Amino acid sequence: MPLSFNPDHRVDTWEVRKIAVVGPGIVGMPMAALLAHARICEGSNVPARVTVIQRNSETSGWKVDAINAGRSPIGGVEPDLDRVVAESAAAGLLDASHDYTAARDADVILICTQTDKRGMAPDYGPLTEALEGIASQLAQRPAGNVPLIVFESTLAPSSMATVVRDLFARHGLVEGRDVLLGNSPNRVMPGRLVERVASSDKLVAGLHPDTPGLIARLYQRIVTRGRLHQTNSMTAEVVKTLENAYRDVRIAYAAEVVRHCDAHDIDFFALRDRVNARLQQSDTASADPNAVPSGGLLVPMLGVGGHCLPKDGILLWWRALEAEQPSQRSLILESRRINDEAPPWTLARIESLFGPVARRRVALLGAAYRFDSEDTRNSPTLVLARLLLERGASVVIHDPYVYETDQNLRRTALTAHFSRDLDGVLSQAEIVVLCTGHKIYRDRRDAILDAAPHATGVFDACNLWPAQAVRGRGRQYGGIGRGAAEAPDALVDAVLAGFRAIETGVGNEVASLVGFLNRRYAADAFNQVRFSEVQRIAGTCVTGCDIADAGVVAAPSPSSGFASRLASLAAGTD
């Protein structure tokens, strides 16, 4: 039987016959494939079928045919995803459609469409378009069907209780009666999509007290090595946006440190390892460009790309900004400004090492924001390319996983400057910039240098090549954080103190935001956000999101010559 309620308005029965997944991107595709592959039997002995819904757009419509042919539409290196898609499609448990009518009889609907920001607010355009299509079909659903709608998409805090619930209500679909609205914001990472779904802890949340448990019953079949944390929707919204916002803060602080190091020819990576050892948060990312940094002090590079980090701090702050709450002392918002400064700072660094770029040929290796991925969303490479062109340079971009049809190349008017011919890109280059740490670039270092006979300078923005290997080939070498001098003890102490100040400062900021959200948007006790719960759940993020208790922040010491905007903001001494 479909989902039904008992007289106390709690869930009584539940059968899952069909699952619809809206959006076969890096979130939706692994979820759809793994749910189909798991042969989920909930309420019956028949495995649930999974249908992926993709609108028939110019750039993405082809994905439907690919899925129906048993091929994953996700490029780059994605272990196991192709196999799981192929096996699920061959078993008749996974298909795809352009038509929202495929969701009309679904028992579970996953929303995996992209959300973005516009200025200092969320941009829910694509999400709203998808929800309108879904809601119009659910208004014609079979009698008695109460679908569970799960948002894998990132939502700004309060969105589920306001924007989403109101949209369905306008179609006559009342939360807790006609639909159940839940969210389980993703924690996936390009290059590790299948592994991350299986092994990462995951939030399962909703507006109705029974919704988290239902999602957990479904997801426990595919989250086989991680834990499922049940909570309410607004807590899930806060935790998801906070995880990315806090990582953005830590990258910004590392950027402040690396800029100081580069100005004084100090080895940032050796400094980083000393600081992280004292924090007891060491990792291997200083030596391994393909390791995911998880230590306290992260690894700043060309900039912060991807879909999540550049926007989620804004989403976390949205309602407070809308209500004109004081934001001048926000570490989260200031970090966005610091990280947005990275590409122009990198260009200045290139010119300081190799001279003006005007009328010189520059090869940018790597258009994707992350190694071994095709994802160009908010890629700092594309920002740097535009800056170089404005400075009068001749620019060619290469990436082995990106194609000329990439929508972000089109959006930034860089298609004509892109080529998949690596040797052709290098043949006339005078400056080579390593922008993305693709394994192919690391492994083919000598071949790349051989193919660039006119290149006099190599700028390594991703810590990919040893400096001596480049200089030994008669080329100038520069990079981010690749100074020669050892950091003095006073600088190590100052960086550590700044990190501690920022930890507490973020705790203060989050506690304030939680209080504001509860006062404005928590309808009842179940939907209250608790700061301690935010700390607990955020701490399960594999990339590290340990939110400190709120408290007093000590003023930073200027004795080392290092000054941090973020630490000063945290201490109130800016």
N, C-alpha and C positions, 0 to 999 in steps of 0.2 A: 504493500500500500504506500501511496505517497505520504509525505510528512503530514502529520496531524497533531492537534493539540488536545490535551485532556481538559476537563472542566476548570482546572486551576490555571489554565493557559500555559502549561508547560508541555514540552514536546512529548508525545505519546508513541507514535510509530514513525519510522523513516525507511524508505526504500530508495536506493539510488540506481536508476536504470540508465540514465544518460547524463553526461557531463559536457557542458559547452565551455570552451575556452576562447575568450575574445582577445585576439592579438597574439600572433605567433612570433614574438620577438625573443630577446634573450631571457625574458621572464616566462612568457607564456609557452614557448615551445618545449623547454625541458619539463615544465609542469604537465603539459598535455601528454607528452610522450611517456613520462614515468607513470602517470595515473592510468593510462591505457595499458602499459606494460605490466602493471601490478595486478591486473585482472581483478579489480575490486568488486567484491560481492557484498553489498550492504542491503540487508532486508530480503535477499533472494539468493538463489544459487547461480544466477546468470551474471557474468561480468558486465560491468557498466561500459557502455560505448562512450568514446570521447570524440567530440566534433570541434574542430578549430574553426573560428570565424575570423575572416580577414576581408575587410572591404576591398573592392576591386579598384584600387588606385593605380596610377601610372607606375609608381615606383615599387609597390608591394603586392599588387594583384597576382603576380606569378607564384607567390608562395603557396596558394591553394593547389595548383597543379603539382608543385614539388612534393607537398605532403601526401597528396593522394597517390603519387608515384612511389611513396616510401622514402623520400629524401628530406633531410633536414634543410630548412632555408637559412640556417645560421652558418656563417662563414668563419674563417679563422681556424684555429686548432681547438676542437671540442671533443675530448676523449669520450667515447661511448654514446654520444648523442646520435650519430648517424645510425649506429646499430640498433638502438632502442626504437628510433622512429621507423626504421625498415621492418623490424620484427613486429611492432604493434600494428602497422598498416597491413602487413601480410596476414596477420591474424584476424583482420576485419574489425579491430577495436579502435582504430584511429583513422579519421578522415577529416576533410576540410571543406569549407563552403564559403562563398561570398555573401550568403543570404542570412540575415538575422532571423528569418523564420526557423532556422535550425535550433534556436534557443527556446522556441515556444513551448516545447514539451520537456525541456531539460529539468532535472531535479537539482542539479548544482550548476552554477554559472560562475566561472572565474573571470574577473575583469583584469586584464593585463595590458591595458593600453598605456601609452606614455603620458605622463603628466609633466608639465614644465612650469616655468615662471614667466611672468610678464611684468617687468619692472620689479616692484616689491610686493607682488601678489602672485598667487598660483594662476597658471593658464590651464584651465580645464576644458579648453575647446575640443580636442580629440576625445577626451573622456566623456564629455557631455554628449557629443555626437553618438558615441557608442551606447551610452546609457539610454538615450532617447530611442535608438533602434531596438534595444533590448526591452525597454518598458512597453513600447507600443506592441511588441509581440506578446509579452506576458499578459497584457490586458485581454488577449484571446487564448490564453492557456487552457488546457483541459481542466474541467471542473474538479475542484478539490486539490489541485496542485499548489503547493506552497514551496517555491524554489528557494534554495539557499544561495545567496549571491555573495561571493567572496572576492574582496578587492586585494589582489596582489600588487596593484598599482600603489605608489606612494601618495598619501593624502596629507594635506596640511591639517594640523590638530583642529578639531571641531567639525571637519568637513563631512564625516559620516552622519553626525547628528543634525546637520543643517543642510548643506548643499545636496548630498546624496538622498537623504530621507525625503527632503522636500520635492526633489525631482520625481521620485517614484510616486509620491502622494498626488502629484498633479495628474498622474495617469490612473488614479484610483487604486493604487497599490499601497496599502498601509503596512508599515513595518510591524512585525509581530502578529499580523493577521494574514496578509496576502503574500508577503515575502519576509525572509529573514536576511538581514544585512550584516555581513561580517567582514573582517579584514585580517589578512595575514601577509603583511608587507614582506617582500622578498629580501633575501640576503645573498643573492647569487653574485657571481663574478665571472666576466668573460674569460674563457679559457679553462674554467672549472665548473661549468654549469651543472652537469649531472652530479659531480662529486659534492658540490655545495648544497644542492637540494637534499641529498641523502644524509650528509654529515653535520650540517649546521643546525644549531638550535633555531626554532622558528616560533614566532608569535602567532597565536590564534585568538581572535577577538571578535566581539560583536556588541550590538546595542541591547539585545535580549540575553538574559542570563544563560540560556541554554545553547546559544549560538557557538561560543568557544568550544564546548564539548563536542558538538556535531562536526565542526571542522577538524578537531583533533581525531575523531574516529576515522575520518577520511584520510587525513594526512599521515597518520601513523603508518600507513601502508607504504609510503614512499620516503618519509623522514626516518630512516632505519637506524641511523647512528647518532642522531641529534635528539634533543628534548623539545617537547612542545609546551610552550608557556601560555596558559590561558589567562586572559585579562579582558578588559573592556576596550571599545574601539578607540576612545581618545587616548588612553594610555599607549596603545599600539601606535597611533599616529605620532605621539610625542617621542616614543622610543626610536621609531624608524628615522624620523627627521633628525633627532638628536645624534644618533650614531654617525650619520654622515656629517652633520654640522661640527661635531667634536673632532672628527678626523680632519676636517677642513681647518679647524683651529690649530691642531697640532702640526699640520703641514705648514701653515702660515708662520708659526713660531720657528719651525726648522728653517723656513725661508729667511726669516730675520737673522738667524744665527749664521746661515751659509753666506749671506751677503756681507756680514761682518768678516767672516773668515776669508772670503775672496778679496775683500778690500785690504787684508793684511797678510795675504799669502799663507793662510793657515789651513792645514788638512782638516776639513770638516768631518770626514768620515772617521778619522781617529778620535777626534773630539766627541763625536756622536757615540762611539763605542764606550768611551770613558764615562760619559754622562749616563748612558743606559745601564752600564754595569753598576753604577751607584744607585740607580733607580731599581735595580734588579729586574730589568725589563730588556735584556739583551736579545738580539735576533741576528740573523745572518745576512741581512739586506745590505750592509755596508760593502760586503765582498761579492755578493751574488745579485746582479741586476734583475734577475727573474724571481727573486724571493719577494713575498709580500711583506713589507715592513710592518712589524707589530710592536716594536719597542716603543719606549716613551717618546724619544726624539725621532721623528720620522725622516724621510729622505725627500727633500725638495728637488724638483727637476725643472723641466721647461715650463711647467704650469700644472694646474689642476684641471683635468678633463673628465670625460664621462658624463653620464646623465644625472647622477645623484648629487655629488658633492657641490657642484656649482649652484645648485638651487635649494637644497634641503634646509640650509640655515635660514634662508628667506621664508620658506614655507613654515618653519617652526615659529618664526617671529610674526607671521602674517596678521593674525588677529590682533596682536598687541600693537603693531604698526597701524593697522586700520583704526584702532581706538586711540591713536596718538599717545600711546604710552612712551615714556622716556626711553630712548634707544642710544643716546650718545655714548654711553659707556659699555655698549655691547661688544664683547670679545668675538662673538659669532659673526656679527655684521662687519666688524673691522677686519676680521680674517679674510672675508670675501674680497675686500679692497686690496689687502696685501697679496693675496694669491692672484688677483687680476693683474697685478703689477709685474708678474713673473715674465711673460713674454717680452715686454719692452725692456725689462732689466736684462734679460738674456741677450737681446739685440745690442744693448749698450756694452755688454761684456764682450760680445763677439768683435765689435768695432774697436774696443780698447786693446784687444789682443792682436787683431789682424788688420786694423785700419778701416777706413770708410768702405761701405759695401756698394756705394753708388757705382753703377756701370760694371759691376762684377757679377760673375755667374756663381750662384749659390745652389747647392744640392741639399735638399732636406730629406733625410732618410727616415721614413715612418710618418704616415698620416694618421693612423689610429692613435687613440690616446693611451692604449695599453698594449704591452707586448703580446705578440702572437694572436692578436684580435683584429677584426675588421671594423670595430666600432670607432667612428670618427666624431661622435657627439661631443660638442664643446672641446674638441681637440685643440690643445695649445699650439700644435704645429700649424694649424690653419690660421691662427691669430698671428703667429710669427711670420708666416708667408705673406700675409697682407701688409704687415709692418715693413718687411723687406722690400716689397714692391713699392710701397709709398716712399721708401728711402732711395729708390732708383735702381735697386738690384734686379738682375735677371734670375728668376726663381724657377726651379723644377723640383717637384715632389715625387718621391717613389714610395710605394708600399706594396708588399707582395700579396696582401690579403684584401686590399681595397680595389674597387673598380671605378672606371671613369664615370659610371652612372651614379656613383654615390651621391645621395641627396645633399650631404653637407658640403661636398666639393661644389655642387651646383649653387647652394645657398650663399657660399662665400665667393662665388665667381672665380673659382680656382681650377675648374675642370681642364682648361687649356694649359694649365701649368703642371698637370699630373701625368705621369707615365709609369707603366709597369715594367718598362725596359731598364733594368738597373744599370747595365753597361752604358746605355745611351744617356741616362741621367748623369752618369759620372764622367763621361768622356771629355766634356768641356768645363767641368766644374773647377772653380778656383778656390772655393771654400766648401767643405763638406760638414754638415751639421747632423750629428746622430740625435734624432728626436725621439725615437721609440726603440725600446730595447728588444726588438724582434730577435729571436735566436739565430735567424739566418744572417743578420748583420754581425752578431758576435762570432759566429762560426766562420764567416767568410771575410774576416778582417783583411788579410793579406790580399785576397782577390779584389776587394773593394779598393784598396790603396793602389793596386796595380792598374785598375780600370780608371783611375783618376790621375793621369800623369801631370795635369796642370794644377792640381790642388796643392796649394802651399800651406793651407791651414785646415786643421780638423778640430771642430768644437764638439765635445762629447757632453751632451745634455742629459745623458742617462747612465753615466758611470759604467759604460760598456767595455771600453778598451783600456788597457794599461798605457799610461802616458809614455813610458819608455819604448813600447812597441811602435808607437807612432813617430816619436822623435828619432828612433833608430832607423826609420825609413826616410829621414831628411825632411820631415814635415813639422810645422809648428803645431803645438797641441795646447788646447785649453778646454776647460770644462767647468762644471758647477761643483764647488767644494773640493777641488783637486789641488789645493795649495800644498806647499812643501814643508812649512814650519809646524812644529809641534805646538799645540795650544798651551799657553801658560796655565798654571793651576788656578790663578785668579779668574781666568775666563771660564774654566770648567765649573768653578764654584758659582759664578754669576749665571751661567746658562742653567745649571741645576736649580738655583733659587728662582729664576724666572719661570721655569717649568712648573715648580710647585705653586708659585703665585697664580699662574694661569689655571692650574687644576682647580684651586679653590674659587677663583673668579668665575669659572664656568659653572661650578656648583651653585654659587650665588645667583647666577643668571638663570639657570634652569629652575631653581626653587621659586624665583620670582615669577617666571612664566607659568609654571604649574599653578601657582596661586591665582593668577589672573584668569587662566582658562577655567579653573573650577568655579570661580565666581560667576563667570559669564555663560558657561556652556554645559556644566554637569547637571543633568536633569534630576538625578537621584543618587543614592549612595553607591549603587552598582557602577555607575558611570563616572565616579570621582577618580581623578588621577592622584596617586600617592607618590610623593617624591622617592620614598624608600623603594617602592616597587619599580619605578623608573630606573633607579640605580641598579637594582638586582637584575632586571631583564636586560638592560643595556650592557651590563657586564658580561653577558653571554655571547656578545658579538665576537666573531673570531678575529677581527682586525683590532680589537682592543677599544673598549669604551667604558673605562672605569671612571664614573662620575664621583668626584669628591664631595664630602659633606660641605654644606654652606658654612662660612666662617670668616674670620678676619684675615686679610691679606697683608703680609709684611711688605713694606716699600722696598723696591729693588735697590741694590747697591751699585753705584756708578764706578766702583774702584777699578774694574777691568777695562773700562772704555766701551763696553758693550751696552747698548741701549735698546730695549724692546718696547715697541708701542703697546703690544698686548699686555706685557707685565705691568707697565705703567697704568694702563686702563684698569686692570684687575685691582691694583693697589690704590687707585684714585689719585695718582700723582701726575697724570698726564697734563 
